Amino acid sequence: MSDNAAKLSIKEKIGYGLGDTASHFVWDMVGFWILIFYTDTFGISAAAAGTIMLIARFWDMVSDPVMGVIADRTSTRWGKFRPYLLWMALPYSVLAVLTFSTPDLGDTGKVIYAGVTYLLLMTVFTAINLPYSSLGAVMTSDSYERAGLNSYRFIFAFVGQFIVTGTALYLASYFGKGDNAKGYQYTLMLFAAISFVLFIITFKTTKERVKPPAEQQKNLRQDLKNLFRNRPWVVLFFVGIVSFVMFALQNLSIAYYFKYYIGQEQNVQMFNVIGTVALILGIPFSKPLAQKFGKRNVYIASSLISGLFFILLYLPGSQNIYGIYILNILAKFTYAPAVPLLWTMLADTADYSEWKFGRRATGLVFSAATFAQKAGWGIGGALAGWLLVLFQFVPNMEQSATSLNGIKLMISVFPGVLYMSVAILLYFYAIDHKTCLLMQQDLEQRRKES
């Protein structure tokens, strides 16, 4: 077996997985708590908060592909992608703390501060997470070994989510002692420090093996042309956006659901922890299911079944805690096998580009993933903020029946329908098991001959 198609050691898989744990210590604070932090602690309107998240996405249209191009053209003794884990770990940690800080700047000043820090944090997130995601595609050329690697990645990612969603409010209460602003800031200091250390561990324990064709010349115009001729990549680009809109809309709404509909604000942490455990338990099924039924088919089944369980979350009343928890467990468990597949399938589209067009631009391919991730969160965050306004939400007050019903829709029917629609998009994804094997064999032969 060539070094390109190496079977990865457990140590390297764990080291790679810890990089996503590092990312999630900050990303999940943004994904679960930023909207309610903005409205209920920092004191800016839901509409302003949602607009900030959407405006940042226009910048991402530039920063994400630019970072992909830069990463593809980086050449160091550590490789193309690993260096960014070292270079960007500290800026990522510092900006995380600043984003959850609350300087007294007046109403307009607060909105500007929130917008600037959020924009900078998302920019640095691109600069570290895009190379990190791309790294998984060049550690081995074996598609199903990548599926296994991404299973490790997301198990460790959800360990980070487990910690953040299970402890953030408790830590904020402990550090703040009645001062929510201080509590959030100190909690982020702790999480940011852990994130920094874990990124350094990932840098030290991983290795890049898959290289672009030796004869490949730098040609951005050709790389962009090939990207949009790569139909499987185009399909996954839209799948990613729709999926992350769904995640953002639901995750940002859950805190409101428990605070205002259930009336038990702290219980949101147990809800998130149990859902994360279901995700961790479901992820190991990803690789064997993909090997038996194909990656696309598993993803389609996951989106349909999980989407249905999300929709059913609308039905339980505020006192039916067991029903709410059970449906959440079923939704997350059936969604879990698809989580690593998006990233594994994106790596396959990088192979597809090299196989079809003779050029490999891994960073540019994965810029679609980071853009879809942030575009989805931005659109979902904006929708969440604007829907709260539409449903007449008033912070820190008893909510109207209209507001409560709207919050229920935001954690159930809306995200469920969105996720089920992913199955329609995936119908047009054309890389099956046979094509994967053929690509791997052909590319290995070309690399031996070059």
C-alpha positions as CSV (number, residue, x, y, z in Angstrom):
1,M,0.0,0.0,0.0
2,S,1.4,3.5,-0.9
3,D,1.9,6.1,1.7
4,N,-0.9,8.1,0.1
5,A,-3.4,5.4,0.9
6,A,-2.0,4.8,4.4
7,K,-4.1,3.2,7.2
8,L,-4.0,5.8,9.8
9,S,-2.9,5.1,13.4
10,I,-5.3,5.5,16.3
11,K,-2.9,8.2,17.7
12,E,-3.1,10.2,14.5
13,K,-6.9,9.8,14.3
14,I,-7.3,11.0,17.9
15,G,-4.9,13.9,17.3
16,Y,-6.8,15.0,14.2
17,G,-10.1,14.6,16.1
18,L,-8.9,16.9,18.9
19,G,-8.7,19.7,16.4
20,D,-12.5,19.7,16.1
21,T,-12.8,19.6,19.8
22,A,-10.7,22.7,19.9
23,S,-12.9,24.3,17.3
24,H,-16.1,23.5,19.1
25,F,-15.1,25.1,22.4
26,V,-15.6,28.4,20.6
27,W,-17.9,27.5,17.7
28,D,-20.6,26.0,19.9
29,M,-20.6,29.0,22.2
30,V,-21.4,31.0,19.0
31,G,-23.8,28.3,17.7
32,F,-25.8,27.8,20.8
33,W,-25.5,31.0,22.9
34,I,-24.5,34.0,20.8
35,L,-28.0,35.1,19.9
36,I,-29.4,34.9,23.5
37,F,-26.1,36.5,24.7
38,Y,-26.6,39.4,22.4
39,T,-30.3,39.9,23.2
40,D,-30.5,39.1,26.9
41,T,-27.0,40.0,28.2
42,F,-25.4,42.5,25.9
43,G,-28.7,44.3,25.2
44,I,-28.9,44.5,21.4
45,S,-32.1,43.7,19.5
46,A,-32.8,40.3,17.9
47,A,-33.1,42.0,14.5
48,A,-29.7,43.7,14.9
49,A,-28.1,40.5,16.0
50,G,-29.6,38.5,13.1
51,T,-28.5,41.2,10.7
52,I,-24.9,41.1,12.0
53,M,-24.8,37.4,11.3
54,L,-26.1,37.8,7.8
55,I,-23.8,40.7,6.9
56,A,-20.8,38.6,7.9
57,R,-21.8,36.1,5.2
58,F,-21.2,38.6,2.4
59,W,-17.6,38.9,3.7
60,D,-17.4,35.1,3.8
61,M,-18.1,35.0,0.0
62,V,-14.7,36.6,-0.4
63,S,-12.7,35.3,2.6
64,D,-13.5,31.6,2.3
65,P,-12.4,31.0,-1.4
66,V,-9.5,33.4,-0.9
67,M,-8.3,31.3,2.1
68,G,-8.8,28.1,0.1
69,V,-6.6,29.6,-2.7
70,I,-4.0,30.7,-0.1
71,A,-3.9,27.3,1.6
72,D,-3.5,25.5,-1.7
73,R,-0.5,27.7,-2.5
74,T,1.1,27.4,0.9
75,S,4.3,25.4,0.9
76,T,6.2,24.9,4.2
77,R,8.2,22.1,5.8
78,W,5.0,21.2,7.7
79,G,2.8,21.0,4.6
80,K,0.1,23.2,3.1
81,F,-2.6,23.0,5.8
82,R,-1.0,22.1,9.1
83,P,0.8,25.4,9.6
84,Y,-2.4,27.3,10.0
85,L,-3.3,25.3,13.1
86,L,-0.1,26.7,14.6
87,W,-0.4,30.2,13.3
88,M,-4.1,30.9,13.9
89,A,-4.8,29.1,17.2
90,L,-3.9,32.2,19.3
91,P,-5.9,34.8,17.3
92,Y,-8.9,32.4,17.3
93,S,-8.8,32.2,21.1
94,V,-8.3,35.9,21.7
95,L,-11.2,36.9,19.4
96,A,-13.5,34.4,21.0
97,V,-13.1,36.2,24.3
98,L,-13.6,39.6,22.7
99,T,-16.8,38.4,21.0
100,F,-18.3,37.5,24.4
101,S,-17.2,40.7,26.1
102,T,-19.6,43.5,26.9
103,P,-18.0,47.0,26.8
104,D,-20.4,49.8,27.7
105,L,-20.5,51.7,24.4
106,G,-24.1,52.8,24.1
107,D,-26.7,51.3,21.9
108,T,-25.1,52.1,18.5
109,G,-21.6,51.3,19.8
110,K,-22.7,47.9,21.1
111,V,-24.0,46.9,17.7
112,I,-20.8,48.1,16.0
113,Y,-18.6,46.3,18.5
114,A,-20.7,43.1,18.1
115,G,-20.5,43.3,14.4
116,V,-16.7,43.9,14.2
117,T,-15.8,41.2,16.7
118,Y,-18.2,38.6,15.2
119,L,-16.8,39.4,11.7
120,L,-13.2,39.1,12.8
121,L,-13.9,35.8,14.7
122,M,-15.6,34.3,11.6
123,T,-12.6,35.4,9.5
124,V,-10.1,33.7,11.8
125,F,-12.4,30.7,12.0
126,T,-12.0,30.3,8.2
127,A,-8.3,30.7,8.5
128,I,-8.0,27.8,10.9
129,N,-10.9,25.6,10.2
130,L,-10.7,25.5,6.4
131,P,-7.1,24.2,6.5
132,Y,-8.1,21.8,9.3
133,S,-10.9,20.4,7.2
134,S,-8.7,20.2,4.2
135,L,-6.0,18.3,6.2
136,G,-8.4,15.3,6.6
137,A,-8.4,15.0,2.8
138,V,-4.6,14.8,2.5
139,M,-3.8,12.5,5.4
140,T,-4.8,9.5,3.3
141,S,-6.3,8.9,-0.2
142,D,-8.4,5.9,0.9
143,S,-12.0,7.1,0.8
144,Y,-13.3,4.8,3.5
145,E,-10.3,5.4,5.7
146,R,-11.3,9.0,5.5
147,A,-14.8,8.1,6.5
148,G,-13.3,6.4,9.6
149,L,-11.1,9.5,10.2
150,N,-14.1,11.8,10.0
151,S,-15.9,9.5,12.4
152,Y,-13.2,10.1,14.9
153,R,-13.3,13.8,14.1
154,F,-16.9,14.2,14.8
155,I,-16.9,12.0,17.9
156,F,-14.3,14.4,19.3
157,A,-16.2,17.4,17.9
158,F,-19.3,16.4,19.8
159,V,-17.2,15.7,23.0
160,G,-16.4,19.5,22.7
161,Q,-20.1,20.2,22.1
162,F,-21.0,18.0,25.1
163,I,-18.7,20.0,27.4
164,V,-19.8,23.4,26.0
165,T,-23.5,22.8,26.0
166,G,-23.4,20.9,29.3
167,T,-21.3,23.4,31.3
168,A,-21.4,26.9,29.7
169,L,-24.4,28.3,31.7
170,Y,-23.1,26.7,35.0
171,L,-19.7,28.1,34.4
172,A,-21.1,31.5,33.5
173,S,-23.1,31.5,36.7
174,Y,-20.1,30.4,38.8
175,F,-17.7,32.9,37.4
176,G,-20.2,35.7,37.2
177,K,-21.9,35.3,40.6
178,G,-25.0,37.2,39.3
179,D,-23.1,39.2,36.6
180,N,-23.9,37.4,33.3
181,A,-21.6,39.5,31.3
182,K,-18.6,38.7,33.5
183,G,-19.6,35.1,33.6
184,Y,-19.7,34.7,29.8
185,Q,-16.3,36.4,29.4
186,Y,-14.6,34.3,32.0
187,T,-16.1,31.1,30.6
188,L,-14.7,32.0,27.2
189,M,-11.3,32.6,28.6
190,L,-11.3,29.1,29.9
191,F,-12.7,27.5,26.7
192,A,-10.3,29.6,24.5
193,A,-7.3,28.4,26.5
194,I,-8.3,24.8,26.1
195,S,-9.0,25.4,22.4
196,F,-5.4,26.8,21.9
197,V,-3.8,23.8,23.5
198,L,-5.8,21.2,21.5
199,F,-5.0,22.9,18.2
200,I,-1.3,22.6,19.0
201,I,-1.7,18.9,19.8
202,T,-3.4,18.4,16.4
203,F,-0.6,20.2,14.6
204,K,2.0,17.9,16.3
205,T,0.3,14.6,15.7
206,T,-0.8,14.7,12.1
207,K,0.9,14.3,8.7
208,E,0.1,15.4,5.2
209,R,0.6,12.6,2.6
210,V,-1.5,13.3,-0.5
211,K,0.1,15.8,-2.8
212,P,-1.2,17.6,-5.9
213,P,0.1,16.2,-9.3
214,A,3.8,17.0,-9.6
215,E,3.3,18.7,-13.0
216,Q,0.4,20.9,-11.8
217,Q,1.0,24.6,-12.3
218,K,-0.7,27.3,-10.4
219,N,-3.7,28.5,-12.3
220,L,-6.5,30.0,-10.3
221,R,-8.8,30.6,-13.2
222,Q,-8.6,26.9,-14.2
223,D,-9.2,25.8,-10.6
224,L,-12.3,27.9,-10.3
225,K,-13.5,26.7,-13.7
226,N,-13.0,23.1,-12.6
227,L,-14.8,23.7,-9.3
228,F,-18.0,24.8,-11.0
229,R,-17.8,22.0,-13.6
230,N,-17.5,19.5,-10.6
231,R,-21.2,18.7,-10.2
232,P,-20.8,16.5,-7.1
233,W,-19.1,19.5,-5.4
234,V,-21.9,21.9,-6.5
235,V,-24.5,19.5,-5.0
236,L,-22.6,19.3,-1.7
237,F,-22.2,23.1,-1.6
238,F,-26.0,23.5,-1.5
239,V,-26.5,20.5,0.8
240,G,-24.1,22.1,3.3
241,I,-25.8,25.5,3.2
242,V,-29.3,24.0,3.8
243,S,-28.0,21.7,6.5
244,F,-26.3,24.4,8.4
245,V,-29.3,26.8,8.1
246,M,-31.2,24.0,9.8
247,F,-28.6,23.5,12.6
248,A,-28.3,27.2,13.3
249,L,-32.0,27.9,13.3
250,Q,-32.7,25.1,15.8
251,N,-29.6,25.5,18.0
252,L,-30.0,29.2,18.4
253,S,-33.7,28.8,19.3
254,I,-33.4,26.1,21.9
255,A,-32.3,28.5,24.7
256,Y,-35.4,30.6,24.1
257,Y,-37.6,27.4,24.0
258,F,-36.5,26.3,27.4
259,K,-36.4,29.8,29.0
260,Y,-39.7,31.0,27.8
261,Y,-41.8,27.9,26.7
262,I,-40.7,25.2,29.1
263,G,-39.9,27.7,31.9
264,Q,-36.8,25.9,33.0
265,E,-33.8,27.8,31.5
266,Q,-31.0,25.7,33.0
267,N,-32.6,22.5,31.6
268,V,-31.5,23.5,28.1
269,Q,-28.1,22.2,29.1
270,M,-29.4,18.7,29.9
271,F,-31.4,18.7,26.6
272,N,-28.2,19.6,24.6
273,V,-26.1,17.1,26.5
274,I,-28.4,14.2,26.0
275,G,-28.7,15.1,22.3
276,T,-25.0,15.2,22.0
277,V,-24.6,11.8,23.6
278,A,-27.1,10.5,21.0
279,L,-24.9,12.0,18.3
280,I,-21.7,10.4,19.7
281,L,-23.4,7.0,19.9
282,G,-24.7,7.3,16.3
283,I,-21.5,8.5,14.6
284,P,-19.7,5.1,14.7
285,F,-22.4,3.7,12.5
286,S,-21.4,6.1,9.7
287,K,-18.5,4.1,8.2
288,P,-20.1,0.6,8.2
289,L,-23.4,1.9,6.9
290,A,-21.6,3.9,4.1
291,Q,-19.6,0.8,3.1
292,K,-22.8,-1.3,2.9
293,F,-25.3,1.1,1.4
294,G,-23.2,3.9,0.0
295,K,-22.5,7.4,1.4
296,R,-25.2,9.2,-0.6
297,N,-27.9,6.7,0.4
298,V,-27.1,6.8,4.0
299,Y,-27.2,10.6,3.9
300,I,-30.6,10.6,2.2
301,A,-32.1,8.2,4.7
302,S,-30.7,10.2,7.6
303,S,-32.1,13.5,6.4
304,L,-35.6,12.0,5.8
305,I,-35.8,10.1,9.1
306,S,-34.1,12.7,11.3
307,G,-36.1,15.5,9.7
308,L,-39.4,13.7,10.6
309,F,-38.3,13.4,14.2
310,F,-37.4,17.1,14.3
311,I,-40.9,18.0,13.0
312,L,-42.6,15.8,15.6
313,L,-40.9,17.9,18.3
314,Y,-43.7,20.5,17.8
315,L,-46.2,18.2,19.3
316,P,-45.3,17.8,23.1
317,G,-46.6,20.3,25.5
318,S,-44.4,22.3,27.9
319,Q,-44.9,19.7,30.7
320,N,-44.1,16.6,28.5
321,I,-40.4,16.7,29.2
322,Y,-39.9,13.0,28.5
323,G,-41.6,13.3,25.1
324,I,-39.4,16.2,24.2
325,Y,-36.2,14.4,25.3
326,I,-37.1,11.1,23.5
327,L,-37.8,12.9,20.1
328,N,-34.6,14.8,20.4
329,I,-32.6,11.6,21.1
330,L,-34.2,9.9,18.1
331,A,-33.6,12.9,15.8
332,K,-30.0,13.3,16.8
333,F,-29.2,9.6,16.7
334,T,-30.6,9.2,13.2
335,Y,-28.9,12.4,12.0
336,A,-25.5,11.3,13.4
337,P,-24.3,8.9,10.7
338,A,-24.6,11.7,8.1
339,V,-22.4,14.1,10.0
340,P,-19.0,12.7,8.9
341,L,-20.2,11.9,5.4
342,L,-20.5,15.5,4.2
343,W,-16.8,16.0,4.8
344,T,-15.8,12.6,3.5
345,M,-17.8,13.2,0.3
346,L,-16.2,16.7,-0.1
347,A,-12.8,14.9,0.0
348,D,-14.2,12.6,-2.7
349,T,-15.0,15.6,-4.9
350,A,-11.4,16.8,-4.6
351,D,-10.4,13.4,-5.9
352,Y,-13.0,13.7,-8.6
353,S,-11.6,17.0,-9.8
354,E,-8.1,15.5,-10.0
355,W,-9.5,12.4,-11.8
356,K,-11.6,14.3,-14.3
357,F,-9.6,17.4,-14.9
358,G,-6.1,16.5,-13.9
359,R,-5.9,19.3,-11.2
360,R,-6.2,19.1,-7.4
361,A,-7.3,22.1,-5.3
362,T,-8.2,20.6,-1.9
363,G,-8.3,23.9,-0.1
364,L,-10.5,25.5,-2.7
365,V,-12.9,22.5,-2.6
366,F,-13.1,22.7,1.2
367,S,-13.7,26.5,1.1
368,A,-17.2,25.4,0.0
369,A,-17.6,23.6,3.3
370,T,-16.5,26.4,5.5
371,F,-18.5,28.9,3.4
372,A,-21.6,26.6,3.6
373,Q,-21.0,26.2,7.3
374,K,-20.8,29.9,8.0
375,A,-23.4,30.9,5.4
376,G,-25.8,28.4,6.9
377,W,-25.2,29.7,10.4
378,G,-25.4,33.3,9.2
379,I,-28.7,32.7,7.3
380,G,-30.0,30.5,10.1
381,G,-29.0,33.1,12.7
382,A,-30.6,35.9,10.7
383,L,-33.8,33.9,10.3
384,A,-33.8,33.2,14.0
385,G,-33.4,36.8,14.9
386,W,-36.0,38.1,12.4
387,L,-38.5,35.3,13.2
388,L,-38.3,36.3,16.9
389,V,-39.2,39.8,15.8
390,L,-42.0,38.5,13.6
391,F,-43.4,36.4,16.4
392,Q,-43.4,39.5,18.7
393,F,-40.6,38.3,21.1
394,V,-39.7,40.6,24.0
395,P,-36.5,39.8,25.9
396,N,-36.8,38.9,29.6
397,M,-40.6,39.2,29.7
398,E,-43.5,36.8,29.7
399,Q,-44.1,35.9,26.1
400,S,-47.4,36.0,24.1
401,A,-49.1,32.9,22.7
402,T,-47.9,34.0,19.2
403,S,-44.3,34.3,20.4
404,L,-44.3,30.9,22.2
405,N,-45.9,29.1,19.2
406,G,-43.2,30.8,16.9
407,I,-40.4,29.6,19.2
408,K,-41.9,26.0,19.0
409,L,-41.9,26.2,15.2
410,M,-38.3,27.4,15.2
411,I,-37.0,24.3,17.0
412,S,-39.2,21.7,15.2
413,V,-41.1,22.2,12.0
414,F,-38.9,24.7,10.2
415,P,-35.6,22.9,10.7
416,G,-37.2,19.5,10.1
417,V,-38.6,20.5,6.7
418,L,-35.2,22.1,5.8
419,Y,-33.3,18.9,6.6
420,M,-35.7,16.6,4.7
421,S,-35.2,18.8,1.6
422,V,-31.5,17.8,1.6
423,A,-32.6,14.4,0.2
424,I,-33.8,16.1,-3.0
425,L,-30.4,17.7,-3.5
426,L,-28.5,14.5,-2.9
427,Y,-30.5,12.7,-5.6
428,F,-28.2,14.5,-8.0
429,Y,-24.9,13.5,-6.3
430,A,-23.2,11.0,-8.7
431,I,-20.1,9.6,-6.9
432,D,-21.1,6.1,-5.9
433,H,-19.0,3.2,-4.3
434,K,-17.8,1.9,-7.7
435,T,-16.7,5.4,-8.8
436,C,-14.8,5.9,-5.6
437,L,-12.8,2.7,-6.1
438,L,-12.1,3.5,-9.7
439,M,-10.9,7.0,-8.9
440,Q,-8.6,5.8,-6.1
441,Q,-7.1,3.1,-8.4
442,D,-6.6,5.5,-11.3
443,L,-5.1,8.3,-9.2
444,E,-2.7,5.9,-7.4
445,Q,-1.5,4.6,-10.8
446,R,-1.0,8.2,-12.0
447,R,1.0,9.1,-8.9
448,K,3.3,6.1,-9.3
449,E,3.9,7.1,-12.9
450,S,4.6,10.8,-12.2
